[in-house]
Amino acid sequence: MNQARTRSRAIEKSGRTRIVVFSSRTISGSRSGRFGEGAAADQTLGCPLASRRPTHAGVLCATIAAALAAVVLLLPDPAPTLAPQAVASLPATGLGNAVNGVLMAYRALDTLLEKVVLVLALIGVWSLAADRAWGGIPGQWRPARRDDALVFLARLLPPAGIVIGVYLLWAGADEPGGAFQGGALLAAMWLLAMMAGLLVAGPPERAPPR
Amino acid sequence: MSGLFGLAGAALVGLGLYGLIVHPEPLRKILDFNLLGSGVFVLFGVIARRGAAAGLGGDPISQALVITGIVVAFAGSALAVALLLRLHQISGRADLGADSPPPAGDGPP
């Protein structure tokens, strides 16, 4: 009721009021739009307004983009950097690569909390399962159709991919690489085999015939 | 060269923000949010490149922050897609029409 009144008032009044209402719903939409509540409010409050007047959004976003570009391009000439400090303490960490030194030693708490975020997201995804799926084994998933090219690639790539992933993890101490890149490659190989239907995360007797 | 990448990153942020505002569909909002985040990552890369010193190609602090940011963005996007998928399973629709009730017959079994 209140939202509808606000919207009609915004439409009736001058364009300045419309911009104010619009920008407030912009903030709410960008803050919580990913989790649905803000998006739901968008539908009732401002979405017709926004789709009818996308020019305001365009002007706003172009302004923000221009401001960001100006900030990045007009950095002071000796740009602010922490590289000398990172290199100075690097021998104490036993690592040869500065980026991995930051990830594993200087900002280790950040890396730990990043893993906590991953676990929380996993728990969130699990908790979305239907009631009848509880107690089962997660990840039972059949491919929609067997694609011959996908099956071929899923048989060809994982041996090399697993070796390269382990190598990236190993080489990350002194060269560019590390846990993130190696883990992403290993997970991609596993997903490739699962998507091709060669690997099922369930009991062996339920595996599809090869 | 870093100026070109800076412009590209700022343009990505602008495009993602525009799509986030204009599109009402949740899937598009997720995609636009990722576009916005990619722009931020590119900007971080440009700032890291500008801070190259002490024999390194870039500021390692900024580069490490980008990696952490990518992981967190991935986790958030996966959770958002899972929420949207569950919404579609329950209500049979993938949009957020708050005013109208879900159509009869599409409810949970």
Interface residues (C-beta under 8 A of the other chain):
Chain A: T26 G29 S30 G33 R34 F35 G36 A39 A40 A41 D42 Q43 T44 C47 A50 S51 P54 A57 G58 L60 C61 A62 I64 A65 A66 L68 A69 V72 L73 L75 A79 P80 T81 L82 A83 P84 A86 V87 A88 A98 V99 G101 V102 L103 Y106 R107 D110 T111 E114 V117 L118 L120 A121 G124 V125 L128 A130 F180
Chain B: G3 G6 L7 G9 A10 A11 V13 G14 L15 L17 Y18 L20 I21 V22 P24 P26 K29 I30 F33 L43 V46 I47 R50 G51 A52 A53 A54 G55 L56 G58 D59 P60 I61 Q63 A64 L65 I67 T68 I70 V71 V72 A75 G76 A78 L79 A80 A82 L83 L85 R86 L87 Q89 D95 L96 G97 A98 D99 P108
